[in-house]
Amino acid sequence: MDDLPTGTMAELNCITKKTLRLYHEIGLLEPVRVDEETGYRYYAYDQCSTIDMIQQLQSLGISLAEIKKLLDDDSASLVKLLEEHRAAIDAEILRLSIARQNASQLLDNYRRYSNRPLFDTVILEHLPERHALSFDIFNESARVLDNDVVHFLKEWELNLRMTKRYMLDHNLPPSLFHHVGCRIAQENLKQRAFVLDASFILIDNDQVARTYGAGVVPAGDYLTLYKQSYSDEGHRNSEISGLNALLDYAEQHGLTVAGDYYGEIIAETPAFHFEGREMLYKLELPILLD
């Protein structure tokens, strides 16, 4: 007889006899016969495929109770449940992608912070194409860079809170909210009118960028300048002085401003160390090289 005793069936399918007994008790997999004298249970070879299906469904996070119900219902129920679980898995993959991006960005940024780049010196860099989520400036009092640093940072902080609320209201994961930079349109730069037209968050992960419709920060040649504090020695806005330094350099060297300015936040001191916000940031001005 080709019937398989419990031990053989369990060994063939890389499971325990206890698992087979559980399948039997809850009605997932009935033995083809039970010896009336010994109580031994026997299975058929073609029942192995049922065990394979049970294990596949379990790997998706489906409980044995759900699997039992599915096997009792029609195939349409199985299709519906599989679609639901696939959607849940996709959502978890996206969540983990964002978490990995955050970990990578934090690690990279704090390494850059620890290496202490050359501050207050104009550098010519070629930057790759990047992706960014852009947001309006929600607090009008934070739209224009102000030499009153204390006042501007207070208004900018309020704008950040409003941005965070916007993200929540539009189903954007709060885990994306970090290192929010600012952008100034090219036409305003020409007049040295430092009016912010947007804030932005850089997105390093392609899947995350596609999912949330991130825009493109063009690749190209940039004049860059690193700052280690938002106020300079005269307690003025160091972003204003840095922007003027970049524009002066471009004029003195006959370089044409080729696009929008991006103020990229590299690292911020952890808020639990002390109150307030201190940061390492990078000013980026795209230019055309002759």
N, C-alpha and C positions, 0 to 999 in steps of 0.2 A: 504494500500500500504506500502511496506517495505522500500521505498526510505527514505533516511535520510536527513533532512534539514541541512544547513550549520553548525548551532550551535551544533547540536547533533553529526555530523560527526567530528567536531573539538574537542569536548569534549571527544569523544570516543578515539581519537588518541593523546590526550594530546598536541594539537597544537591550534593556534588561528584561528579565522575566516579570519583574514588578511592573514595568511599563505596559507590557502585554496584558497583565492582569487588570491594570487600571483601564486600558482600552476596552476590555471585556466588561468590566463593571459598569462603565458609563454608556455602554452600547455603541461604542465607536467601531469595534472590530470583534465580531463574534467568532469563536472557533467553529470550524466546519463540523466538528463532533466532539463530544465529551464522553470518555470511557465511563460507563455506568458503574463499573466495579471499583476502578482506581480513582476516578475523578480527574484523570489526566485530560488535558485539553490538546486538541490537534488542529493544525492550520493547513491551508493549501498554498501552493506556490503562488498562485495568482492573487493572493491577498497581500503579497509584498508591495504591490503598486499602491494599495490603499495606505499602507504605512508611509510610503514615499510621499503621498499627497498630504497626509497628516503632518509630517515633518516640514514639508514646504510651507504649509499654511502657518504652522507654529513659528517658523523663521520670520514671518511677516508680523508677528506679534498677535496673532489670532488665538484666542483661548480654546481649550479643548471643548468647552461648552458651546462656543460659537461654531466650531468645526462640526460638532455633532448635529447641530441644527441645520448647518449647510448641507451635510450629507443626507439629511432627511428631506430637504426641500429640493426644488428644481435648480437647474444650472443658472437660471437668471439671477437667483439670490446670490450664488457664488460670484458671478460677474460683478454684481453691484457691490458686494463687500470687498472684492479685490480692487475695484476702482477707488473705493473709499480709502482703503489702506495704502494704495499707491499714492494717492493725493497726500495722505498724512506723512508718508515717507519722503515725498518731494519737499514738503514743508519743513521736515526735520533736517533734510540735507541742506536746504537754504539757510536754516538757522545755524547749522554747524559751519557752513561756508562763511557766514557773517562773523561768527565767533573766531574762526581761524584767521580771517582777514584782520579782525581787531587785534588778536594776539600778535600777528606778524607785524602790523603797523606799529603797535606799541613797542615791540622789541626793536624794530628798525629805528624808530624815532629816538628811543632812549640810548641806543648805541651811538647815533649821530650826536645826541646831546652830550654823551660822555666823551666823545672824541673831540668836542669843542672845535667846531669849524672856525675859520678865520672871520672874525666879526668886523663889521663896519668897513668892509673892503669890497668894491665892485668886482665881480667875477663874471666872465663870459662862460656860459654853460650851454651845452646842447641837451635839452630835456626831451624825453620820449613822450609819445601821446599818452594821455591819462584820461580817466573818466571821473566825472564829478556830478553829484546831485546839487542842483542850484535852487536857492530859495530867495524870495523877495526880502527886502529889508522891511520888517514888519513894524519896527519902532522908528518913526520918522526922525526922532531926536538923535538916532544913531546913524543917520544916513550920510552925514558930512564929517570927515575926520576933523577933530578938534584938538587944539594945543592944550586945552584944559584936560589933562589926562584923567584925573579923578572923575570928572563929570562924564567924559566920553566913555570910560570903562564901565561906569554905572549904567549908562544908556545902552551900551553894547551888551552888557550882561542881561538887561531886560529884553533886548532883541533875541538873545540866545534862548531865553525862557519861552518867548513867543514862537520861535522856530521849533523848539521841542514840542510845544503844544500842537503846532501845525502838523508835525510829523505824526503825532499820536492820532490826531483827527483824520489823517489821510492814510492810516494803516501802514505807516512806515515803522519798521522795528526801532525801538528806542536805543538798541545796541549800536545802531549806525551813527548815533549822535555823539560825535567827538571831534576835536580838532577842527572846529568850524572856522574857515578862513573868509576873506572878503575879496570882492572883485570890483574893479573900477573900469568903466568902458573907455575904449581908445579915444573917443572924441573928447571926453572930459580930461584925459591926460594931456592932450595937446594944449589945453588952456590952463593946465595945472589946477583944475577944479577937482579936488579930491572928494568927489561925491560917489558913494558906494551904490552900485546898481544891483548887487546881489551878494549873498553869502553862499558858501559852498562847502561840501564835504567830499574829499577825494575817496574814490572807490577803487580798491586794488583788484578785486575779484571780478572776473568777466561775467560769471553767472549772476552775481549780485547786481552788477551794472546793468545787465540786460533785463533782469526781473523788475527793477525799479526805474528803468528808463533814464539812466544817467547820461548826461551830455558829454561831449568831448572837449578836453583841454588840448589844443593842438601841439604836436611836436614842433620843435624848432629851436632857434638860437635865442637865448635869454640873457639879459643882464640880471645878475642876482646879487643879493646883499643879505647877510645874516645879521639878525639882531637878537641880543640876549635879554632884553628888557623892553617893555613898552614905553618907558620914559627915558629920555637921554639925561646927560649930566645936568642940564638946565631945567630938568623936570618938565620938559616939553614932550610932545608926542613923537616918539622915535620913528613911527611909520611915516609921518609927514617928512621928517628930515631925511629918512632913507629914500623915499620916493623922489624928493628933490635931488638927492645925490645921483640916483639912477638917471633921471632926466637930464641933469647937467652933464653927466658922463656921455650920454648919447649925443647931445648937442655938440660937445667939445670934440667928439670923434666922428662927427658926420654920420651918425647912425639913425635910421628911421624907426620910429616906434611902429610895430607891425600888428598890434592887437591889444587885447585887454590886459590889465595888470591883475596879478593874483598874489594875494598875501597868504602864504601857506603856513599853517601852524605846524611846527615840527614836534615840539614837546611842551607840556605844561607841568608845572610842579603839582604833585598830588595834593588835592584840596584838604586831605586830612592832616597834612603836615602843618599848615597854618592857614589862616583866613586870607582870602584874596586870591588873585590869579597872577602868576608869573609865567612867562613863556619864552621859549626859543622859537623864533619865527623867521621865515625866509621871504623876502620880497622878490618877485619875479616879473620882469618887464620884457616882453617879446620884441625882438629887433630884427631888421634886415641887414645882412652883411653884404657889402658891395663886392 
